[in-house]
Amino acid sequence: MHVHFVIHEAFEAPGAYETWVQSRGHSASHSRVYAGDALPQSASGFDMLVVMGGPQSPTTTLAECPHFDAQAECQLIRQAVEAGRAVVGVCLGAQLMGTALGARHEHSPEKEIGKFPITLTEEGRANPLFARFPQQLSVGHWHNDMPGLTATAKVLAHSEGCPRQIVEYGPRVFGFQCHMEFTPEVVALLIEASAGEFDALKAHRFVQQPEALRANDHTEMNQYLFHFLDALAEACQAAGTRA
């Protein structure tokens, strides 16, 4: 399986997604758009597309952020979906996915930064790709928005602070508002990039301060992410979509 990553900022690294690729013997390529890398011209060169997070939003313009072309990324996502590829959007990537498929992103009821539980919905518990997940699992968060819902989208998990944590847009198309890919290294990069912002967030009930963020153990959620990705890869093979 060949996985292509779209990475918007150096501090929004793939983390455990990249670890999974390496540990399973898959190959990977990257569009580090913050460094000027181009997006793929089509979906023909990969089996799975993973669109990472970032401080931008789907409405951010090129004038506001010259290295981020939301329209081009939405077009790539649509091409990947139409070609039957597996597509995973993370945070901003999930919001772009909803936008690409016709659903406008929205503000989350609560800002979430840290490690907090998500709970599988009835549809989440019934989804075979999440069969190994417990009903409740503590995972990473770093967001203020959430993906929009298409007419056929299914919410598979929610948290106390956000009603849309995992969304299924199609059989092999998933948006993760949460960050199950966090590792200590990725969290350290995010803390450094957010220096000076935490004092103003102390009143938020779902925002941890840097000391607590650094103390979080992400091992368990990484393993459940691997279970999901293994099941997604198997679904691609069963469907005969290049994998």
MIVOTI-990152 format. One record per residue (C-alpha): chain; x, y, z; residue in one letter. Coordinates in steps of 0.1 Angstrom, whole numbers, plus 2048, in hexadecimal, padded with zeros to 3 digits. Each point is the difference from the previous one (the first is absolute). Layout:
+-------+-----+-----+-----+------+
: kette :   X :   Y :   Z : rest :
+-------+-----+-----+-----+------+
:     A :   X :   Y :   Z :    A :
...
+-------+-----+-----+-----+------+
! end
This chain:
+-------+-----+-----+-----+------+
: kette :   X :   Y :   Z : rest :
+-------+-----+-----+-----+------+
:     A : 800 : 800 : 800 :    M :
:     A : 80C : 823 : 7F8 :    H :
:     A : 7F5 : 81C : 817 :    V :
:     A : 802 : 825 : 7F6 :    H :
:     A : 801 : 81A : 81C :    F :
:     A : 7F5 : 824 : 7FC :    V :
:     A : 812 : 813 : 81B :    I :
:     A : 7F7 : 825 : 806 :    H :
:     A : 81A : 809 : 81B :    E :
:     A : 81F : 7F1 : 80E :    A :
:     A : 7F0 : 7FF : 823 :    F :
:     A : 7E2 : 7EC : 7F3 :    E :
:     A : 814 : 7E1 : 7F8 :    A :
:     A : 7F1 : 7DE : 7F8 :    P :
:     A : 80E : 7F0 : 81F :    G :
:     A : 7F1 : 7DE : 806 :    A :
:     A : 7F2 : 7FF : 7DC :    Y :
:     A : 823 : 800 : 7F3 :    E :
:     A : 80A : 7E6 : 81A :    T :
:     A : 7E4 : 7E9 : 7F4 :    W :
:     A : 80C : 804 : 7DC :    V :
:     A : 823 : 7F6 : 809 :    Q :
:     A : 7F7 : 7E4 : 818 :    S :
:     A : 7E9 : 7F0 : 7E6 :    R :
:     A : 819 : 802 : 7E4 :    G :
:     A : 7EC : 819 : 7EB :    H :
:     A : 80F : 81C : 7EC :    S :
:     A : 7F9 : 825 : 804 :    A :
:     A : 803 : 821 : 7EE :    S :
:     A : 7FA : 823 : 80D :    H :
:     A : 7F3 : 822 : 7F5 :    S :
:     A : 80F : 817 : 81A :    R :
:     A : 7ED : 81E : 7F3 :    V :
:     A : 811 : 817 : 81A :    Y :
:     A : 821 : 7F8 : 7EF :    A :
:     A : 7F2 : 806 : 7DD :    G :
:     A : 7F9 : 7DC : 7F6 :    D :
:     A : 7E5 : 7FB : 7E6 :    A :
:     A : 7E1 : 7EC : 804 :    L :
:     A : 7FC : 7E0 : 7EB :    P :
:     A : 7F0 : 808 : 7DE :    Q :
:     A : 7E9 : 7E2 : 804 :    S :
:     A : 7F7 : 7E3 : 817 :    A :
:     A : 810 : 7E7 : 7EA :    S :
:     A : 821 : 7FF : 813 :    G :
:     A : 7F4 : 7F5 : 822 :    F :
:     A : 7E9 : 7E8 : 812 :    D :
:     A : 7F9 : 815 : 81F :    M :
:     A : 7FF : 826 : 804 :    L :
:     A : 806 : 80E : 823 :    V :
:     A : 7FA : 826 : 803 :    V :
:     A : 80E : 80E : 820 :    M :
:     A : 7F6 : 81D : 817 :    G :
:     A : 80B : 824 : 802 :    G :
:     A : 7F7 : 822 : 80E :    P :
:     A : 7EE : 809 : 7DF :    Q :
:     A : 7DB : 7F9 : 7F9 :    S :
:     A : 7EF : 7F6 : 7E0 :    P :
:     A : 7F7 : 824 : 7FA :    T :
:     A : 824 : 80D : 803 :    T :
:     A : 80A : 811 : 7E0 :    T :
:     A : 821 : 800 : 7ED :    L :
:     A : 803 : 824 : 809 :    A :
:     A : 7FF : 7F7 : 825 :    E :
:     A : 817 : 7E2 : 7FD :    C :
:     A : 812 : 7FD : 7DE :    P :
:     A : 80B : 7DC : 805 :    H :
:     A : 7DD : 7F3 : 808 :    F :
:     A : 7E8 : 7FB : 7E2 :    D :
:     A : 7E0 : 7F4 : 80F :    A :
:     A : 7EE : 7FD : 7DE :    Q :
:     A : 81C : 7EA : 7F2 :    A :
:     A : 800 : 7EA : 81E :    E :
:     A : 7DB : 7FB : 7FE :    C :
:     A : 803 : 7F7 : 7DC :    Q :
:     A : 81A : 7E6 : 808 :    L :
:     A : 7EA : 7F2 : 81B :    I :
:     A : 7E3 : 7FD : 7E8 :    R :
:     A : 816 : 7EF : 7E6 :    Q :
:     A : 80C : 7E7 : 81A :    A :
:     A : 7DD : 7F8 : 80C :    V :
:     A : 7F3 : 7FD : 7DC :    E :
:     A : 81D : 7E8 : 7F8 :    A :
:     A : 7F7 : 7EA : 81E :    G :
:     A : 81F : 808 : 813 :    R :
:     A : 801 : 7FF : 826 :    A :
:     A : 800 : 824 : 80D :    V :
:     A : 806 : 80A : 824 :    V :
:     A : 7FE : 825 : 80B :    G :
:     A : 80E : 80B : 821 :    V :
:     A : 7F3 : 820 : 811 :    C :
:     A : 803 : 81A : 7E4 :    L :
:     A : 802 : 7E2 : 7E9 :    G :
:     A : 7DE : 7F4 : 80C :    A :
:     A : 7F1 : 823 : 7FC :    Q :
:     A : 80E : 801 : 7DC :    L :
:     A : 7F1 : 7DE : 7F9 :    M :
:     A : 7DD : 80B : 80B :    G :
:     A : 804 : 820 : 7EB :    T :
:     A : 80C : 7EC : 7E2 :    A :
:     A : 7E1 : 7EA : 802 :    L :
:     A : 7E8 : 81E : 804 :    G :
:     A : 7FE : 806 : 826 :    A :
:     A : 80C : 820 : 80F :    R :
:     A : 815 : 7FE : 81F :    H :
:     A : 7F4 : 80F : 821 :    E :
:     A : 80E : 80B : 821 :    H :
:     A : 801 : 7E6 : 81B :    S :
:     A : 7EC : 807 : 820 :    P :
:     A : 820 : 7FE : 814 :    E :
:     A : 825 : 806 : 7F9 :    K :
:     A : 813 : 7E0 : 808 :    E :
:     A : 825 : 7FD : 805 :    I :
:     A : 80D : 7E1 : 813 :    G :
:     A : 7F6 : 7DD : 806 :    K :
:     A : 7DB : 7F9 : 806 :    F :
:     A : 7E8 : 7E4 : 7FA :    P :
:     A : 7EC : 7FA : 7E0 :    I :
:     A : 7E2 : 7E8 : 800 :    T :
:     A : 7F5 : 7EB : 7E3 :    L :
:     A : 7DD : 805 : 7F4 :    T :
:     A : 7E9 : 7E3 : 7F7 :    E :
:     A : 80B : 803 : 7DC :    E :
:     A : 824 : 801 : 80B :    G :
:     A : 7FC : 7E0 : 814 :    R :
:     A : 7F0 : 7F0 : 7E2 :    A :
:     A : 81C : 80A : 7E8 :    N :
:     A : 817 : 7E2 : 7FA :    P :
:     A : 81F : 816 : 7FC :    L :
:     A : 7FB : 80B : 825 :    F :
:     A : 7F8 : 7DD : 80C :    A :
:     A : 81F : 7FF : 817 :    R :
:     A : 7F9 : 822 : 810 :    F :
:     A : 7F2 : 803 : 823 :    P :
:     A : 7E0 : 814 : 803 :    Q :
:     A : 814 : 81C : 811 :    Q :
:     A : 824 : 808 : 7F9 :    L :
:     A : 816 : 81E : 80B :    S :
:     A : 810 : 810 : 7E2 :    V :
:     A : 813 : 820 : 7F6 :    G :
:     A : 7EF : 820 : 7F6 :    H :
:     A : 80B : 822 : 7F3 :    W :
:     A : 7E4 : 813 : 7EF :    H :
:     A : 7E5 : 81B : 801 :    N :
:     A : 7EC : 7F5 : 7E1 :    D :
:     A : 7EF : 7E0 : 7F4 :    M :
:     A : 7F8 : 7F1 : 7DE :    P :
:     A : 7DF : 805 : 7EF :    G :
:     A : 7E8 : 7E4 : 7FA :    L :
:     A : 7F3 : 7F5 : 7DE :    T :
:     A : 7DE : 7F0 : 7FC :    A :
:     A : 80F : 7DD : 801 :    T :
:     A : 81B : 806 : 81A :    A :
:     A : 800 : 7EC : 820 :    K :
:     A : 80E : 80C : 821 :    V :
:     A : 813 : 7E3 : 80F :    L :
:     A : 80E : 811 : 81F :    A :
:     A : 7FA : 81F : 815 :    H :
:     A : 80F : 810 : 81F :    S :
:     A : 7F1 : 815 : 81B :    E :
:     A : 80F : 81F : 7F0 :    G :
:     A : 7F9 : 7F8 : 7DB :    C :
:     A : 7E4 : 7EC : 7F0 :    P :
:     A : 814 : 7F6 : 7E1 :    R :
:     A : 821 : 7EE : 809 :    Q :
:     A : 800 : 7E5 : 7E5 :    I :
:     A : 7EA : 802 : 7E1 :    V :
:     A : 7FB : 7E7 : 7E5 :    E :
:     A : 7FA : 810 : 7DE :    Y :
:     A : 802 : 7DF : 7EC :    G :
:     A : 80B : 7DC : 804 :    P :
:     A : 825 : 809 : 800 :    R :
:     A : 7FD : 826 : 806 :    V :
:     A : 804 : 80C : 824 :    F :
:     A : 805 : 821 : 812 :    G :
:     A : 811 : 801 : 822 :    F :
:     A : 7FB : 821 : 813 :    Q :
:     A : 815 : 7F0 : 81B :    C :
:     A : 825 : 7F9 : 7FF :    H :
:     A : 807 : 7DB : 805 :    M :
:     A : 821 : 805 : 7EF :    E :
:     A : 810 : 815 : 81C :    F :
:     A : 822 : 7F6 : 80D :    T :
:     A : 815 : 812 : 81A :    P :
:     A : 814 : 80F : 7E3 :    E :
:     A : 7E2 : 80D : 7EE :    V :
:     A : 7F1 : 80F : 820 :    V :
:     A : 821 : 811 : 808 :    A :
:     A : 7FF : 810 : 7DD :    L :
:     A : 7DC : 80C : 805 :    L :
:     A : 808 : 80F : 822 :    I :
:     A : 81E : 812 : 7F2 :    E :
:     A : 7EB : 80E : 7E3 :    A :
:     A : 7E5 : 80B : 819 :    S :
:     A : 817 : 811 : 819 :    A :
:     A : 7F0 : 81E : 811 :    G :
:     A : 7DC : 7F4 : 7F9 :    E :
:     A : 7FA : 7EA : 81E :    F :
:     A : 7FB : 81B : 81B :    D :
:     A : 7E2 : 80D : 7ED :    A :
:     A : 7F1 : 7DD : 7FF :    L :
:     A : 800 : 7F7 : 825 :    K :
:     A : 7DB : 806 : 803 :    A :
:     A : 7F8 : 7E6 : 7E6 :    H :
:     A : 7F5 : 7DF : 811 :    R :
:     A : 80E : 7EA : 7E4 :    F :
:     A : 822 : 810 : 7FC :    V :
:     A : 81F : 7F2 : 812 :    Q :
:     A : 81E : 814 : 807 :    Q :
:     A : 823 : 7F7 : 7F2 :    P :
:     A : 80B : 7EC : 81E :    E :
:     A : 7E2 : 7EA : 7FF :    A :
:     A : 802 : 7FD : 7DA :    L :
:     A : 824 : 7F3 : 803 :    R :
:     A : 7F6 : 7E7 : 81A :    A :
:     A : 7E5 : 7EF : 7EB :    N :
:     A : 806 : 7DC : 7F5 :    D :
:     A : 7F5 : 7FB : 7DC :    H :
:     A : 80A : 7DB : 7FC :    T :
:     A : 7DD : 7F1 : 804 :    E :
:     A : 7EF : 818 : 7E7 :    M :
:     A : 81C : 7FA : 7E7 :    N :
:     A : 7FA : 7DB : 802 :    Q :
:     A : 7DB : 804 : 7F9 :    Y :
:     A : 808 : 817 : 7E3 :    L :
:     A : 815 : 7E4 : 7F2 :    F :
:     A : 7E3 : 7E8 : 804 :    H :
:     A : 7EA : 818 : 7EC :    F :
:     A : 81B : 804 : 7E5 :    L :
:     A : 805 : 7DB : 7FD :    D :
:     A : 7DB : 7FB : 7FC :    A :
:     A : 7FF : 81C : 7E6 :    L :
:     A : 81C : 7F1 : 7EC :    A :
:     A : 7EF : 7DE : 801 :    E :
:     A : 7E0 : 811 : 7F3 :    A :
:     A : 813 : 80F : 7E4 :    C :
:     A : 80F : 7DE : 7F6 :    Q :
:     A : 7DD : 7F0 : 802 :    A :
:     A : 7F2 : 81B : 7E9 :    A :
:     A : 81D : 7FD : 7E8 :    G :
:     A : 809 : 825 : 801 :    T :
:     A : 826 : 7FC : 7F9 :    R :
:     A : 80A : 7F7 : 823 :    A :
+-------+-----+-----+-----+------+
! end
